Amino acid sequence: MQFSMPWCIALDGSGNVYIADQGNDRIQVFTPFGGFVREWGTSGALDGQFVRPSGVVVDGSGTVYVTDTYNNRVEEFTPTDVFVRAWGSAGSGTGQFHYPIGIELDGSGNVYVADSYNHRIQEFTSTGAFVREWGSEGSGDGQFSYPTDVAIDGSGDVYVADGNNHRIQEFTSTGVYVRQWGSYGSGDGQFAYPAGIDVDVYGNVFVADTFNHRVQEFTPDGHYVTQWGSVGTGDGQFQDPTDFVISDNGAIYVVDSGNARVEAFSPVCQNTPCVPEFPTAILPVLFLTGFSFLVIVLKRRA
């Protein structure tokens, strides 16, 4: 199978890999080693259809949640891809969205959504009931400029990839600001439009540093650890990586969006920090034409 603008990635309890195949308006599922399993979704606004799906996450029972970005809603599916419900509509009110992108679950099954063009994070129950929101447009503490993704650690703290502010912000589970790190640039700990974020079992924070074509690793409190990747099409290189996910055994799957593929890396040690090596297994290299970014405000600087 091929991809067109793959954007987000998630794993289920069996290690199967779910890809939000944005340009094809579908979700694709693969084995941990890249074998095709199934797909669902067509272009449209009916139940189970998508327009530019940008986020996907799977809970412990196999229920799948998708941010249906251009339809400004979240859709929920059973483990066998049967539509359950949708919530959200276009707007800036409570429970509404303006291009939702990243999505994550906490330990209680609550759903956190990066409501990108409303410059906020919204939290819902697993059935879509609104819980809380926080954030506003700006560059101050707790403000956002087109947040793109959200991750939650084992303590419930929430990490947000604050895309156009080129930084990571950390909050408590109730949205209280804790800290931030990052600035625009290509140095260690700097970012050029971070699009994806995840936390490993040790609490270390990994960031898809999109326009620097790399992944960076940080301690739980934001200290730089290491990085890997460079621009290109070779093994272990990236062209605008947008998201990744870390398995329980430390394997890292990266959405290499500009190259229309997923790359899989394995850790070289059992504890962190360590630099993943490429690869013990790689998903198929799958090409596309006409690549463009969904978040049109994320433009390269001259």
Backbone torsions as a table, in degrees:
resi	resn	phi	psi	omega
1	MET	NA	154.9	-179.3
2	GLN	-112.1	166.2	176.7
3	PHE	-118.7	153.6	168.3
4	SER	-135.9	109.4	-176.2
5	MET	58.0	52.7	173.2
6	PRO	-60.2	137.7	-172.7
7	TRP	-124.7	-45.7	-171.9
8	CYS	-128.5	157.6	-176.6
9	ILE	-141.8	148.1	178.0
10	ALA	-150.1	162.1	176.8
11	LEU	-121.0	147.5	170.9
12	ASP	-97.9	-177.5	-175.4
13	GLY	-65.3	-18.7	177.7
14	SER	-94.5	0.9	-179.4
15	GLY	88.1	2.8	176.7
16	ASN	-66.1	147.9	-171.8
17	VAL	-105.4	124.0	178.4
18	TYR	-107.0	130.6	-178.5
19	ILE	-120.2	127.6	169.2
20	ALA	-80.6	100.3	-176.3
21	ASP	-88.8	82.3	-165.1
22	GLN	-56.8	-51.1	-174.9
23	GLY	-69.1	-19.9	177.2
24	ASN	-99.8	3.4	176.6
25	ASP	52.4	51.7	-178.7
26	ARG	-155.6	166.0	169.8
27	ILE	-108.9	132.8	175.4
28	GLN	-115.3	144.8	-179.0
29	VAL	-122.6	135.7	-179.4
30	PHE	-131.1	158.8	170.0
31	THR	-69.8	168.5	178.6
32	PRO	-59.3	-20.0	-178.9
33	PHE	-105.8	12.9	171.2
34	GLY	95.4	5.5	176.9
35	GLY	-75.3	133.0	-178.3
36	PHE	-67.0	135.7	179.1
37	VAL	-110.4	-57.1	-177.8
38	ARG	-168.6	175.3	175.4
39	GLU	-149.1	160.1	170.2
40	TRP	-154.1	157.4	179.3
41	GLY	111.0	142.5	171.3
42	THR	-137.5	168.8	-177.5
43	SER	-75.0	127.6	178.3
44	GLY	156.7	-176.6	-176.8
45	ALA	-116.4	9.2	177.2
46	LEU	-78.7	171.5	177.0
47	ASP	-57.1	128.8	178.2
48	GLY	83.6	-2.6	175.1
49	GLN	-97.5	164.8	-177.9
50	PHE	-138.3	154.9	163.7
51	VAL	-133.0	106.8	-178.4
52	ARG	58.1	60.2	175.3
53	PRO	-64.1	131.9	-172.3
54	SER	-122.1	-9.8	-179.5
55	GLY	-141.4	144.5	177.2
56	VAL	-147.6	141.0	176.6
57	VAL	-149.1	149.5	-176.3
58	VAL	-124.8	130.6	-179.9
59	ASP	-87.0	-179.8	-174.5
60	GLY	-64.7	-21.7	178.8
61	SER	-94.4	0.1	179.8
62	GLY	94.9	0.1	176.1
63	THR	-66.9	137.1	-174.6
64	VAL	-112.3	131.4	176.2
65	TYR	-115.7	134.0	-176.9
66	VAL	-128.5	132.4	170.0
67	THR	-84.8	111.1	-179.8
68	ASP	-90.4	85.5	-158.3
69	THR	-61.1	-53.5	-175.6
70	TYR	-75.9	-14.6	171.3
71	ASN	-91.5	-0.5	174.2
72	ASN	53.5	54.3	-179.3
73	ARG	-156.1	167.6	170.0
74	VAL	-111.5	133.8	176.3
75	GLU	-114.0	142.1	179.3
76	GLU	-115.8	139.0	-178.2
77	PHE	-132.7	153.1	173.5
78	THR	-72.3	171.2	176.0
79	PRO	-60.8	-17.6	176.8
80	THR	-103.0	20.6	171.4
81	ASP	73.3	18.6	176.9
82	VAL	-83.9	131.9	-179.9
83	PHE	-62.5	134.4	178.3
84	VAL	-108.5	-56.4	-177.8
85	ARG	-163.1	167.2	172.7
86	ALA	-137.3	150.9	172.1
87	TRP	-143.3	152.4	-179.0
88	GLY	109.2	157.5	175.6
89	SER	-156.1	170.6	-177.9
90	ALA	-71.4	130.3	177.4
91	GLY	154.0	-175.0	-178.4
92	SER	-118.0	6.7	179.1
93	GLY	-78.7	176.3	177.9
94	THR	-57.7	125.8	179.1
95	GLY	80.4	-1.5	174.6
96	GLN	-95.6	166.3	-177.3
97	PHE	-135.6	155.2	167.6
98	HIS	-132.7	94.2	-176.2
99	TYR	58.6	69.7	172.6
100	PRO	-68.8	140.8	-177.4
101	ILE	-123.2	-85.1	-175.0
102	GLY	-71.8	150.9	180.0
103	ILE	-145.6	142.6	-179.2
104	GLU	-150.8	160.4	178.8
105	LEU	-117.9	143.3	171.8
106	ASP	-93.4	-178.0	-175.9
107	GLY	-65.2	-17.9	178.4
108	SER	-95.8	0.6	-179.6
109	GLY	88.7	3.9	176.3
110	ASN	-68.9	148.0	-172.7
111	VAL	-106.5	124.2	178.0
112	TYR	-109.5	133.1	-175.7
113	VAL	-126.8	130.6	171.6
114	ALA	-81.3	99.9	-178.0
115	ASP	-85.8	83.2	-159.2
116	SER	-59.9	-54.1	-174.4
117	TYR	-79.4	-8.4	169.1
118	ASN	-95.0	-0.1	173.3
119	HIS	55.4	50.4	-178.4
120	ARG	-156.3	166.7	170.6
121	ILE	-110.2	133.9	175.1
122	GLN	-118.1	142.4	178.3
123	GLU	-117.3	139.6	-179.4
124	PHE	-135.0	160.5	168.2
125	THR	-72.0	173.0	-178.9
126	SER	-65.7	-16.2	178.3
127	THR	-104.3	9.4	172.5
128	GLY	94.2	7.0	176.8
129	ALA	-76.3	132.5	-177.8
130	PHE	-65.3	137.5	178.0
131	VAL	-111.9	-57.8	-179.4
132	ARG	-163.3	170.3	173.6
133	GLU	-145.4	158.0	171.4
134	TRP	-154.2	155.5	179.3
135	GLY	111.3	155.3	174.5
136	SER	-154.1	169.2	-176.6
137	GLU	-73.8	130.9	178.1
138	GLY	156.2	-173.4	-178.2
139	SER	-120.1	8.5	178.0
140	GLY	-78.3	174.7	177.1
141	ASP	-57.9	127.5	178.1
142	GLY	81.1	-1.1	174.5
143	GLN	-97.2	164.2	-177.6
144	PHE	-135.6	156.6	167.9
145	SER	-130.0	96.1	-179.2
146	TYR	56.9	65.8	175.7
147	PRO	-63.4	140.2	-172.6
148	THR	-113.3	-23.9	-177.1
149	ASP	-155.9	163.5	-178.1
150	VAL	-142.5	142.3	176.6
151	ALA	-136.4	154.9	-176.5
152	ILE	-131.9	131.2	-179.7
153	ASP	-89.4	-178.8	-175.7
154	GLY	-66.3	-18.1	177.7
155	SER	-92.6	-3.5	-179.6
156	GLY	93.5	-0.9	177.0
157	ASP	-68.0	146.2	-173.1
158	VAL	-110.4	127.6	177.7
159	TYR	-111.0	133.6	-176.2
160	VAL	-122.6	129.6	170.7
161	ALA	-81.6	105.3	-175.4
162	ASP	-92.3	83.5	-163.6
163	GLY	-50.4	-60.7	-174.0
164	ASN	-81.9	-5.3	169.4
165	ASN	-95.7	-0.9	173.8
166	HIS	53.1	50.0	-177.7
167	ARG	-154.7	167.5	171.9
168	ILE	-111.5	135.4	174.8
169	GLN	-119.1	142.2	178.3
170	GLU	-114.9	139.9	-178.7
171	PHE	-135.5	159.8	168.6
172	THR	-71.6	174.1	-179.2
173	SER	-64.2	-18.6	179.4
174	THR	-102.3	10.6	173.6
175	GLY	89.5	14.2	177.2
176	VAL	-81.6	129.4	-177.9
177	TYR	-63.4	135.5	178.5
178	VAL	-113.1	-58.2	-178.0
179	ARG	-162.8	175.0	175.2
180	GLN	-148.3	160.7	170.1
181	TRP	-154.8	155.9	178.6
182	GLY	110.8	155.3	175.3
183	SER	-156.1	171.4	-177.8
184	TYR	-73.4	131.9	176.7
185	GLY	155.4	-173.8	-177.8
186	SER	-119.4	8.0	177.8
187	GLY	-77.9	174.7	177.0
188	ASP	-58.5	127.4	178.9
189	GLY	81.6	-1.2	174.4
190	GLN	-98.0	165.1	-176.4
191	PHE	-136.4	154.0	167.3
192	ALA	-125.8	87.5	179.7
193	TYR	63.4	72.9	175.6
194	PRO	-66.8	126.5	-175.3
195	ALA	-108.5	-27.8	-175.8
196	GLY	-132.0	151.1	-178.0
197	ILE	-148.5	144.8	174.7
198	ASP	-152.0	162.7	-178.9
199	VAL	-126.2	133.9	179.1
200	ASP	-86.9	-178.1	-174.8
201	VAL	-67.9	-16.7	178.0
202	TYR	-91.2	-4.2	-177.8
203	GLY	91.3	0.0	177.3
204	ASN	-70.3	144.8	-173.5
205	VAL	-106.3	126.7	178.2
206	PHE	-113.4	139.3	-174.7
207	VAL	-130.4	130.4	170.8
208	ALA	-80.8	103.1	-176.6
209	ASP	-88.9	86.3	-158.3
210	THR	-57.7	-58.9	-173.7
211	PHE	-83.8	-2.6	166.7
212	ASN	-94.6	-0.3	172.4
213	HIS	56.2	49.7	-176.9
214	ARG	-156.6	168.1	170.2
215	VAL	-115.6	134.5	177.8
216	GLN	-116.2	147.2	177.8
217	GLU	-116.2	142.0	-179.4
218	PHE	-135.6	156.9	170.9
219	THR	-69.5	167.9	-179.7
220	PRO	-58.0	-25.5	179.5
221	ASP	-102.0	17.2	167.8
222	GLY	93.6	10.7	177.3
223	HIS	-83.1	134.8	-177.7
224	TYR	-63.6	136.6	177.9
225	VAL	-113.2	-60.6	-176.6
226	THR	-163.1	179.7	177.8
227	GLN	-154.0	162.3	170.1
228	TRP	-153.3	155.5	179.7
229	GLY	111.9	153.6	174.2
230	SER	-154.3	167.2	-176.5
231	VAL	-73.9	134.8	177.8
232	GLY	156.5	-174.9	-178.3
233	THR	-115.0	1.6	-179.7
234	GLY	-76.4	172.6	176.7
235	ASP	-59.4	128.5	179.4
236	GLY	82.0	-0.8	174.0
237	GLN	-98.5	164.0	-177.3
238	PHE	-135.2	156.7	167.4
239	GLN	-130.6	97.2	179.6
240	ASP	59.9	62.8	175.3
241	PRO	-65.8	137.5	-174.3
242	THR	-114.2	-22.7	-177.4
243	ASP	-162.6	167.8	175.4
244	PHE	-161.9	168.9	176.9
245	VAL	-143.8	147.3	-178.2
246	ILE	-111.9	125.4	179.5
247	SER	-79.6	169.7	-179.4
248	ASP	-62.9	-27.7	179.5
249	ASN	-92.1	6.8	174.9
250	GLY	94.2	-3.8	175.1
251	ALA	-64.7	142.6	-176.7
252	ILE	-121.5	124.8	177.0
253	TYR	-108.0	123.3	-175.6
254	VAL	-113.0	130.6	173.2
255	VAL	-81.5	104.2	179.1
256	ASP	-90.0	78.5	-162.4
257	SER	-63.2	-44.9	-177.9
258	GLY	-66.1	-23.7	174.9
259	ASN	-96.0	3.5	176.3
260	ALA	53.9	51.3	-178.7
261	ARG	-154.6	169.9	170.4
262	VAL	-117.1	133.9	176.4
263	GLU	-111.9	137.4	-179.3
264	ALA	-113.4	134.7	-178.9
265	PHE	-124.5	151.1	176.4
266	SER	-117.2	147.0	179.9
267	PRO	-72.2	152.7	178.8
268	VAL	-100.3	3.9	178.3
269	CYS	-150.6	165.1	-178.9
270	GLN	-88.8	-21.0	177.8
271	ASN	-115.7	164.9	178.4
272	THR	-109.0	159.5	1.8
273	PRO	-79.3	149.5	172.6
274	CYS	-157.9	157.4	-179.1
275	VAL	-96.4	120.2	177.1
276	PRO	-61.4	148.6	178.5
277	GLU	-105.8	154.4	180.0
278	PHE	-108.7	137.8	-40.3
279	PRO	-119.9	163.2	163.0
280	THR	-89.6	-22.9	176.2
281	ALA	-152.6	140.0	177.7
282	ILE	-131.4	135.9	175.2
283	LEU	-70.8	159.3	-175.1
284	PRO	-57.8	142.0	174.6
285	VAL	-80.3	115.2	-170.6
286	LEU	-125.2	125.4	-168.6
287	PHE	-99.2	163.5	177.6
288	LEU	-144.4	171.5	173.6
289	THR	-125.0	155.0	173.5
290	GLY	70.4	38.7	-178.7
291	PHE	-66.4	136.1	171.4
292	SER	-150.2	155.7	-178.2
293	PHE	-83.8	142.4	174.8
294	LEU	-62.7	-48.1	-174.2
295	VAL	-83.4	93.6	-169.1
296	ILE	-67.6	-16.1	178.1
297	VAL	-77.8	-13.9	-179.6
298	LEU	-84.5	83.6	-176.5
299	LYS	-111.9	147.3	178.9
300	ARG	-65.5	144.7	171.7
301	ARG	-85.3	148.6	179.1
302	ALA	-69.5	NA	NA
